[in-house]
Amino acid sequence: MLNKNKLFPQQDYDTKQFSNIQGIDIPRVFPRLTTLLIILLIFVISCMFLPWIQTSKGSGAITTISPRDRLQQIIAPVTGRVEKWYVRDGSRVRDGDKIVEISDIDPQNIERINNEISATQERLETAKIATKLALKNYNRQKILFDNGLTSRKEMEAANINYQKSLGDQKYYETLLIKSQAMLRRQENQLITATRDGYITGTLSSSDSLVVKAGDSLATFVPDTNDIVVELYITGTDIPLVKIGQNVRLIFDGWPSVQFSGWPSVSIGTFPGVVKFVDYTANANGLFRVIVTQDPKSEIEWPNKAYLRLGTKTLGYIQMNQVRLGFELWRQINGFPISINDKQNSFKIQGVGSEKQGLSSENRDQKK
């Protein structure tokens, strides 16, 4: 508070007359706040020049590169009834182990197919004999025609008969192959495992349940050590993602702390390397990035007993090192593109607006 005696030493004022003089004092909080704002502004500007590693955040899951190592559906090869299950959910099977047996709905179906095969074989043998005789007749007619002992018409008729017999022979050979394949499918009613793995998602069955050929009976999870991570990132970051870039991964169930711009401070993350980048986006407009283990790093991924197929994963792809201000500018410029209704009215509003747009164009042309 101001000292009135020091300001006006020569005069004696009635202090009661200047009772509101204390209201014109400048509070000390304003100079301090101004100084604090200036220091904060200088600090923010200085931070804009700090080095920053560009990162692209994406979520995904554990998968495999080879399609043979992914989840597979056990398909019913024939139409029939599930007779017996040799496994249950969670059962481990090895190559050649029995999984499920399917019984044919019609028990006489196989017998009819065998009879059809026998009849086709007899017709095929007859066609082969006819083809041999037709070939001999054609060769004889050709020799006679060369010696002038027969006409061209008879030689051509013999050739036509031989080609017809040859066509009948091929026709019966095709029928025999189809019948034999049908018999093999009907006899292949016992499904076995083709490799080591686990069974899950078995179909609930009863004596009255009938499955068709192609229906899913169970899910097979094969054993594999070649696991990778598939991450999905936005199109804003995809131009900066390249093969061989480092990735920091956070697996579901593993506690970790990730600092996007300073990966050296991260805790509980696992290293990875970009292996492949898809050239097209999925239905959601995201691009898939395949990440494998970093062979140069001493830190290995957790055991496959913990990283099972489908485990959720969060990844940070490390791209270029830039200034923090440049990265903020890039993120701000990556906002979604706004649609101009006037320029895109033909595509957005539909057919009716197209007619309106065309009519407006016609009016403009008339003017």
LINFEN-V83029 format. One line per field, one symbol per residue. burial: b if it has 24 or more other C-alpha atoms within 12 Angstrom, else e. A space follows every 50 residues. Layout:
BEGIN
burial = ???
END
This chain:
BEGIN
burial = eeeeeeeeeeeeeeeeeeeeeeeeeeeeeeeeeeeeeeeeeeeeeeeeee ebbbbbbbbbbbbbeeeebbbbbbbbbbbbbbbbbebbeebbbeeeebbb bbbbeeeeebeebeeebeebbebbeebbeebeebbebbeebbeeeeeeee eeeebeebbebbeebbebbeebbebbeebbebbebbbebbbbbeeebbbb ebbeeeeeebbeeeebbbbbbbbbbbbbbbbbbbbbbbeebbebbbbbbb bbeeeeebbbbebeeeebbbbbbbbebbeeeeeeebbbbbbbbeeeeeee bbeeeebbbbbbbbbbbbbeeeebeebeeeeeeeeeeeeeeeeeeeeeee eeeeeeeeeeeeeeeee
END
